[in-house]
Amino acid sequence: MRLVQLKAGDVRRVAVVEEPKLRLLRDFDSLYGLAQAAIASGGKVTSVAADHVTDESLDYDTIYSGSAQWKLLAPIDHPQEPARCLVSGTGLTHMGSARDRASMHTAKEQELTDSMKMFHWGMEAGRPKEGEIGIAPEWFHKGYGAIVQAPGEPLLVPSYADDGGEEAEIAVVYVIGPMGQPYRVGMAQGNEFSDHRFEKKNYLNLAGSKLRNCSIGPELVVDPDFRAVPGTVSITRDGKTFWSQPIASGEEEMSHSLRNLEHHHFKFELHRRAGDVHIHFLGAHSLSFGQGVELKDGDVMEVHFDGFGRPLRNPVRVAQEKDLLVEVIPLL
């Protein structure tokens, strides 16, 4: 099952994707509410959604193109408190990302970079046997719910940034139940979008390079096949595709199992606060930055993984204003 969130004015709805239509649900105006209902009933998101399908349908093509009154939202959010949606990610999980990261952080001949060491540790101990705990992956904080842009909305290269570049990934969506139990709701295509030039200056800049907006969607896929997921990432400039790359995700393409990544994210009590939403990016296969591509204002990034619905598209917007000093006022 694939689900979307929509908005027209102040009205929100949730819909099931039934190509080329979107079938609206009754009683739920957010996927968050749908997930909480499934948790409360001890059921599944799919069964709760199926019980609330209506005869109302919308044309997906016009909505997807942006020409309809209804607009696509990110497929998950915390509708009451955006700050209670934590956005994070795991790096160095795919061979391509390890290669690109190593090229950014060069080391002496015969010496592995810290990035490649992390990747090799994952290959050696990132897939523990059932009941065992594997090695911890690289983990980063990206922000909170307000940074998640809807499909079609621009991703900003702010005035203080060195650049901005796509990171085509799959993101996992979780909701924390009333007793602090994490529940996996589904997965979505994602563009994690980072400042790679800033990171390349020094790998200790990684944390700051990740504090940028991002996008997921347009569809949330409930219980997708995540063994091997091929896809494509491309950049369009002036209406023409000038860079494209086959990509792949899924557990067969990764150095860590999903179960191990989930353990190391939710082992922290802070990440098990009842009622919170988590969006966690699982890592990229390839980056255009790693091939010398520099994105410009107006470029359109497209991420498409097989089985994950329609492609995720977002334009790049480069801030034109000058970077301004932020002054702190002391309360003395």
C-alpha positions, 0 to 999 in steps of 0.5 A, a space after each residue: 500500500 502507498 499513501 500520500 498526504 494532501 492539502 487544499 487551503 486549510 483542509 488536509 486529507 490522507 489518500 491511498 494511491 490507486 494509479 492514476 487516482 488518489 482514493 481519499 480516506 475518511 476520519 484521518 487528516 494525517 498519516 500520523 493520526 492513521 498510525 496512532 490509530 493502528 497502534 491503539 487498535 493493535 492492528 496494521 496501518 494497511 488494515 486501518 486505511 482499508 477500513 476507512 477508504 471512501 468512494 471519493 477520488 482525485 486525479 493524481 496527474 494534476 496534483 503531481 504536476 502542481 496544477 490542482 487545488 490540492 497540493 502534495 505534502 511530505 507523506 509524514 509529519 507531526 501535524 500538531 508539533 513539527 518540532 516533535 519530528 526528529 530527522 536523522 540519518 546514517 552514513 557510510 552504509 552503501 559502497 558508493 557513499 563510502 567511495 565518495 566520502 573517502 575521496 573527500 577525506 584523502 589520507 596518506 598512501 596505504 592508510 584508510 580514511 576514517 570514513 573507510 574504516 567506518 565502512 569496513 567495520 560495518 561490513 565486518 559487524 553490521 549484520 549481527 545474528 538474530 538476538 545479537 547487537 552489531 557495531 554502531 554505524 555513523 549517525 547524524 542529526 539533520 534537524 526537525 520537522 520544519 526542515 522537511 520540504 514537500 515534493 516539488 518544493 525547493 531545497 535551499 542553499 542558504 547564504 552561509 553554505 558553501 554549496 548544496 547537493 542531492 543525496 538520493 536515499 530511502 528514508 524510514 518513517 517511525 512513530 513512537 507509541 504511548 509506552 515508548 515502543 518504536 513502530 515502523 510505519 513505512 519507507 519513502 524516497 528521499 533527498 537528504 541534501 547536504 553541503 558537500 563542499 563544506 564537509 570536504 574542507 574537513 570531515 569534522 564539518 560533517 555535522 554542520 553540513 547536514 543541517 540543511 532542509 530535505 524532502 521525502 515522498 511523494 508517497 509513503 510505502 507501507 512494508 516495501 520489499 527492501 532486499 534490493 531496490 534499484 533506482 535512478 537519480 538525475 539532475 535537470 537544467 534548463 529542461 534537459 537532463 545533464 546528469 543521471 546515475 543508476 543507484 541502488 539501495 536495500 539490505 543487499 546493497 548495505 553494510 548494515 542490516 536494517 535491524 542493526 540500524 534501528 537498534 542503534 537509533 532507538 537504543 537512546 531513551 531520548 529517541 523513544 519519547 511517546 508520540 514523536 515522529 522519526 524520519 531516518 535516512 538510510 544513506 546514499 549510493 552515489 552523489 553527483 558531487 562525487 563526480 564533480 557536478 556543481 548544482 545551480 539555482 533552478 536545477 531540478 533533482 529527481 530521485 526514483 526507486 523502483 516500487 516506491 511510487 512516482 519520482 521525488 522532484 525538488 528544484 534547487 534554490 540558491 539564496 541571493 541575500 548576503 550572509 548576515 552576522 547573528 548577534 546574541 542578546 545577553 539577558 543580564 
